[in-house]
Structures are given as C-alpha cells and as structure tokens.
Amino acid sequence: MTTGPQGAGPTTYELLVRGELSDDFIMDLGARRFDPCRGKTTLLVDVIDQSHLHGVLGWLQDHNVDVERVNPALSDEKGSLIVRKTGA
C-alpha cells in the first residue's frame, strides 16, 4: 500500500507503542510490519480513513497498549517506506 493524500487510497501510519507485542497480537491488529526494540514496538498499519485510525487506536487502548507516537509513514524517493528509529 502506498502513502497518499486523502481519497488516494490507504495511508500507512507508523505507531510506536510501549512493550514488545507478540506475532499473534500484531496479526490481530492487521499491522504489516513490526520492529520490537528496547521495550517498544514500531508498527506499520494501513488506514483507510480517520475513523479507521481511531478504531485502531481504540483497539490498542482496549488491549492496554500505551501508544507513544502516531505519524504518517515516511517514504524515500523510490517510494520505499522508512521506519523511524525507536528512540527518535
């Protein structure tokens, strides 16, 4: 999926959460990629609209996962996703 303006398809969001999440938990969330590191996990989630993003964040809250950061994912000039460093 690509990151694009509203109406151009799903937007990929990068979420930084506290704790290292299991593979099953990540699959239930629908995340495409995760990087556990230093007690935190970076997730990439494709979101179709604002209500979907709120649903993802609500699901994490319902499962007692603390969200530290939510940002649209960055991409390089070739369109490849760039994951921010956990401590950044």
N, C-alpha and C positions, 0 to 999 in steps of 0.2 A: 504494500500500500504506500501511497505517496503522501507527503505533507503538502497541503494546498489550502487556498483560501476557501472560505465558507461557500458551499454549493459545488465545489470541485471534487467532491469525494471525501473519504475519511481523512482526518488529520491524526498523525501519530503524536502521542503525548509521551513524555518521559516523566515517570513518577519515581521519586526517591522515598523509600519507606524504611522505618526502623525495623531491624530484625532480618534474619535470613529465612526466606519463605521456602516451603517445600515445592517440589515439581508439581505435585497434585494441586496444591493451592494456586500456583501460577496458571495451570491449565484451566481450573475452575473460573479464574478471573478472565481468561481469554487473552493474556499477555503473549506477545510474540517472542520476547527475549527478556532474560533477566540476568543480572550480574550481581551475585552476592559478594560483598566485600566489607570487611571491618564492621560487621554487625548491622549492615544496611544492605538493602537490595534496590537496584535500579531496574525498573520495569518499562517496557515499551508497549503501549496499548493503542490500538487504532480506534478512534472515536468518531462517530458519525455526526453528532451534534452536541449542543450544550447539555441537553437533558441526559444524553448517554454518558457524558463525562460526570455529571452529578450522580448518576446511577453507579458508576464505577467507584467513585469516592465514597458513596454511601455503603456500598458492599464492603469496601475495606474497613470502614468505620464499624459496621455491624460485626466484623470479624476481629475487632480490637487491634487493627493495624494502624500505627501512627504514620501519617503522611507528612514528610518534611518539605517536599518541593514538588510542584507540578508545573511543567513547561512544555510548550510545543517542542518537538524534537528538532534538532538541527540537522542539516544535511550539507554535504560538500558540493563542489561544482559539478560533480558527476551524479548527484542525487543520492549518494550513499549516506545512510544515517550515521551521525556522530553521537556517541554516548558521552555525556559529561562525566568527569571523574567524580567519584562518590564524595570526596571532600570539598569539591568546588562549589 
